[in-house]
Amino acid sequence: MNVQGFTQSRLSAADVKFCRYTISSVNQYRVIVTVTYQHPEFFPLAQIAALAAGQPAGPAWHWTINGSAEMRLEHDLPSVATSCT
């Protein structure tokens, strides 16, 4: 993934979850990855307008970007007890 101006400290949440589901009496497994990133504006027109109006500019002018992905695992994970929902 290429994010212009990426900064690790703006990655506010990252979660990896393994879960189990059953198809035809056979256990199947998935991994679910979820991330949240606070990305600053590319063109800070809103910040310039806020500063001109005497309002502070700062983290409130970041976009919150959420993303998640699921992938089926090709091997068994017998220690996974959580069911996929």
Protein Blocks (a to p, Z undefined) as FASTA:
>chain_A
ZZehiafklmmbdcdddddddeehiacdddddddddddddfblmlmmmmmmnopacdjkl
pccdddddddddfbdcfkbmbdcZZ
